[in-house]
Amino acid sequence: MQNVDVIIYTLLVLLYYLFLKTALDVFTYKEMKSYSILAISVVGVGISLGIDLFLGVLVLFAVLKMLKLNLKEALVVAFTAEFGFLLGVIVVMFILTTAGTMFGIEGLEFNMTWEELLQYIASP
């Protein structure tokens, strides 16, 4: 794992943490400790990026149910946090890829030609 990967994963954990904390503050009245939200964020990023995004939603929902949130609150918080995280990942990766390509940062450069990109988009 390169240094860039560690920085990106740390940034994504912070992003997940902020979306989860905001969703919990807005949609519930339950106070949670910051370290528990951070632990949930680390697991959520690992599952959402490493295995499957939908599985990440299910795991977050299960954890929120174990923390005694009711069904509606747990569903709203899980979907809000994961959707925000997904949008955040798209924006952050676009910014980092653009900066990496412009400044020649190894690990962040966009290494496809326009023909390869169009072929990839056109493939089923």
C-alpha positions as CSV (number, residue, x, y, z in Angstrom):
1,M,0.0,0.0,0.0
2,Q,1.4,3.4,-1.0
3,N,1.4,6.5,1.1
4,V,-1.2,8.0,-1.2
5,D,-3.5,5.0,-0.5
6,V,-3.2,5.6,3.3
7,I,-4.0,9.3,2.9
8,I,-7.0,8.5,0.7
9,Y,-8.4,5.9,3.1
10,T,-8.0,8.3,6.0
11,L,-9.8,11.0,4.0
12,L,-12.6,8.6,3.2
13,V,-13.0,7.5,6.8
14,L,-13.2,11.1,7.8
15,L,-15.8,11.7,5.1
16,Y,-17.9,8.7,6.3
17,Y,-17.5,9.8,9.9
18,L,-18.8,13.3,9.1
19,F,-21.8,12.0,7.1
20,L,-22.7,9.5,9.8
21,K,-22.3,12.0,12.6
22,T,-24.5,14.6,10.7
23,A,-27.1,12.0,9.9
24,L,-27.3,10.9,13.6
25,D,-27.5,14.5,14.8
26,V,-30.2,15.5,12.3
27,F,-32.5,12.4,12.3
28,T,-32.1,11.1,15.9
29,Y,-31.9,12.4,19.4
30,K,-29.5,9.7,20.5
31,E,-26.0,10.9,21.6
32,M,-23.1,8.7,20.6
33,K,-19.5,8.9,21.6
34,S,-17.1,10.1,18.9
35,Y,-14.9,7.0,19.1
36,S,-17.9,4.7,18.5
37,I,-18.8,6.7,15.4
38,L,-15.2,6.5,14.3
39,A,-15.1,2.7,14.8
40,I,-18.4,2.3,12.8
41,S,-16.8,4.6,10.1
42,V,-13.7,2.5,9.8
43,V,-15.7,-0.7,9.4
44,G,-18.2,1.0,7.1
45,V,-15.5,2.2,4.7
46,G,-13.8,-1.2,4.7
47,I,-17.0,-3.0,3.8
48,S,-18.5,-0.3,1.5
49,L,-15.3,0.0,-0.6
50,G,-13.7,-3.4,-0.1
51,I,-16.7,-5.7,-0.5
52,D,-20.0,-4.1,-1.6
53,L,-21.8,-0.8,-1.1
54,F,-25.2,-2.5,-0.4
55,L,-23.6,-4.7,2.2
56,G,-22.1,-1.6,3.8
57,V,-25.7,-0.2,4.1
58,L,-26.9,-3.5,5.7
59,V,-24.0,-3.6,8.2
60,L,-24.6,0.0,9.1
61,F,-28.3,-0.6,9.5
62,A,-27.6,-3.7,11.7
63,V,-25.2,-1.7,13.9
64,L,-27.6,1.1,14.3
65,K,-30.4,-1.4,15.3
66,M,-28.0,-2.9,17.9
67,L,-27.5,0.7,19.3
68,K,-31.3,0.8,20.0
69,L,-32.4,3.1,17.2
70,N,-35.9,2.3,15.9
71,L,-36.5,1.0,12.4
72,K,-37.3,4.2,10.7
73,E,-34.4,6.1,12.3
74,A,-31.9,3.4,11.5
75,L,-33.0,3.2,7.9
76,V,-32.9,6.9,7.3
77,V,-29.5,7.3,9.0
78,A,-28.0,4.3,7.1
79,F,-29.2,5.4,3.7
80,T,-28.3,9.1,4.3
81,A,-24.8,8.3,5.5
82,E,-24.1,5.8,2.7
83,F,-25.5,8.0,0.0
84,G,-23.6,11.0,1.3
85,F,-20.5,8.9,1.4
86,L,-21.0,7.7,-2.1
87,L,-21.3,11.2,-3.4
88,G,-18.4,12.3,-1.4
89,V,-16.2,9.5,-2.8
90,I,-17.1,10.6,-6.3
91,V,-16.2,14.2,-5.7
92,V,-13.0,13.5,-3.7
93,M,-11.7,11.0,-6.3
94,F,-12.5,13.4,-9.1
95,I,-10.6,16.2,-7.4
96,L,-7.7,13.9,-6.4
97,T,-7.4,12.4,-9.9
98,T,-7.5,15.8,-11.5
99,A,-4.8,17.1,-9.2
100,G,-2.7,14.0,-9.6
101,T,-2.9,14.2,-13.4
102,M,-2.0,17.9,-13.4
103,F,0.9,17.7,-11.0
104,G,2.1,14.2,-11.8
105,I,1.5,12.6,-8.4
106,E,2.2,8.9,-8.7
107,G,-0.8,6.9,-7.7
108,L,-3.3,9.6,-8.5
109,E,-2.7,10.0,-12.2
110,F,-5.3,9.1,-14.7
111,N,-3.6,6.5,-16.9
112,M,-6.1,6.0,-19.7
113,T,-6.1,7.4,-23.2
114,W,-9.3,8.8,-24.6
115,E,-9.8,5.8,-26.8
116,E,-9.4,3.4,-23.9
117,L,-11.9,5.5,-21.8
118,L,-14.5,5.6,-24.6
119,Q,-14.1,1.8,-25.2
120,Y,-14.5,1.2,-21.4
121,I,-17.7,3.4,-21.3
122,A,-19.1,1.6,-24.4
123,S,-18.5,-1.9,-23.1
124,P,-21.5,-3.7,-21.4
